[in-house]
Amino acid sequence: MKYSCIPGTEEKVSSIGLGTWVLGGENWGGTREDESLAAVDQAIRQGMNFIDLAPFYGDGLAETIVGRSIRGQREKVFIATKCGVIRSNGRIGVCLSPGSIAKELDLSRKRLGVDVIDLYQCHWPDKATPVEKTMDALLHWQKAGAIRHIGVSNFGLDLLKKACAAAPVKTLQVQYSLIERSVEKELLPFCVEKNIGVITYGSMGGGLLSGKYQAKPQFEKSDARHMFYKFHDDTKYNDSVRMVKGMKKLGRPLNQVALNWVRGQKGVMTVLAGCRTSLQVIENAAAADWDLEWTLNS
Ligand SMILES: NC(=O)c1ccc[n+]([C@@H]2O[C@H](COP(=O)([O-])OP(=O)(O)OC[C@H]3O[C@@H](n4cnc5c(N)ncnc54)[C@H](OP(=O)(O)O)[C@@H]3O)[C@@H](O)[C@H]2O)c1
C-alpha cells in the first residue's frame, strides 16, 4: 500500500481507501454480513487503513459492521465518517444543524465502538443552516476530543471557501473518475493551493469502469447504480464503454487503471474503492503496487 499525509500533519492514510456504501446493502442489491466483515478485515490486512463511512449507508449498518471488524485493532485504522444525511418519517433530507450533528455523532461513535472519529465530514451541503454554525459545532466537538479532523463532501467552491474561513477543513470528498472530471475546473486547483486533501468517490464509476459489464445493466430505481451513478443514462453508459475500450489497451486490470488514474492526479490524497467482497479488496489494494502514467485529452 502507498500512503499520503493528512494535510499539515505527518499522519499517514492509505492512498486507496475502503468505501463502505456498498456494505450498507440497501442501495446495492443487498449484502451478506459474513462477506462484509471479511471485506473490512481484508482491507485492514492489505494496509488500507482509510475507511470511509456514513450513517446513511444502510441506516447505520456499514458503521455497525466496521465497528465489529475493528474491535481489538482500532489503532490500525483511520475512521472517516460523516454527518448530515438524515432519515425522518421515511424521507431522506440534509441537516447540518448543531443539534442534529450532536445526535449523529453520538450514534456513530456508539455504532463504531470508538471514542474518537478521525475525520468527521459534512456529507452534503445544508441550505437551511449557515455553514459557519455547522463549523462552530464541529470545532466544539474537535475541542471536546470527539473528532480529530474536520472534512466536507460535495461542497461547491463558494461554500468550501466559507467553510475554510470558519474552521480548519482538512479534506474535501468529491466524485472523480475517468468519466466524471468536473472537479478539475475549480475545486481541485483550489484544494492544491490551500493544501486540502482530496478524497475521491465513484472512481470506478460505481463499477462501470471495472469492465465487468458486457451490456447495459438494469437495476432497481432505489439502487445506487440507477439513481446515483445513472447507469441507465445512454450517454453516460456509452462514455464508459468508450473509456473502457481505451483502458484495455494498457494491458492492466481495469479496476486498477481506473483507481490509479485518479490516484495520480495532483491534490488527490485518497481514492475510495467501494468493495463488496474480500476479493474486490485484494484486487483494488493491488492498484497501489504500480503507478499509471496516462495523459487524456482534456
Ligand atoms: N460523499 C459522497 O456523497 C459519496 C457518494 C458516493 C460514494 N461515496 C464513498 O465512496 C466510496 C466509493 O464509491 P462507490 O462505492 O459508490 O463507487 P465505486 O468505488 O466507483 O464502485 C464500487 C463498485 O465497484 C464494483 N467493484 C469494486 N471492486 C471491483 C473489482 N475489483 N472488480 C470489479 N468490480 C468492482 C463493485 O460493484 P458490485 O457491487 O456490482 O460488486 C462496487 O460496488 C463509497 O463506498 C462511499 O464510501 C461517497
The ligand as an ORCA input file, in Angstrom:
! r2SCAN-3c Opt
* xyz 0 1
  N     -19.551     11.628     -0.243
  C     -20.474     11.105     -1.009
  O     -21.515     11.699     -1.290
  C     -20.249      9.727     -1.564
  C     -21.013      9.284     -2.658
  C     -20.736      8.015     -3.171
  C     -19.759      7.221     -2.594
  N     -19.061      7.682     -1.504
  C     -17.996      6.859     -0.867
  O     -17.080      6.448     -1.855
  C     -16.986      5.028     -1.861
  C     -16.620      4.542     -3.257
  O     -17.644      4.852     -4.180
  P     -18.732      3.784     -4.637
  O     -18.621      2.558     -3.806
  O     -20.039      4.487     -4.636
  O     -18.313      3.526     -6.158
  P     -17.053      2.835     -6.819
  O     -15.947      2.646     -5.854
  O     -16.780      3.561     -8.067
  O     -17.667      1.431     -7.247
  C     -17.978      0.451     -6.315
  C     -18.480     -0.786     -7.041
  O     -17.495     -1.234     -7.962
  C     -17.526     -2.626     -8.055
  N     -16.197     -3.145     -7.813
  C     -15.390     -2.866     -6.764
  N     -14.214     -3.505     -6.892
  C     -14.287     -4.200     -8.038
  C     -13.390     -5.053     -8.709
  N     -12.191     -5.282     -8.212
  N     -13.788     -5.608     -9.887
  C     -14.997     -5.352    -10.382
  N     -15.911     -4.557     -9.788
  C     -15.540     -3.969     -8.632
  C     -18.493     -3.142     -7.010
  O     -19.692     -3.428     -7.710
  P     -20.706     -4.576     -7.289
  O     -21.459     -4.003     -6.193
  O     -21.501     -4.764     -8.537
  O     -19.899     -5.781     -6.892
  C     -18.661     -1.947     -6.090
  O     -19.924     -1.896     -5.505
  C     -18.344      4.594     -1.307
  O     -18.343      3.251     -0.910
  C     -18.507      5.595     -0.207
  O     -17.697      5.242      0.908
  C     -19.266      8.917     -1.018
*
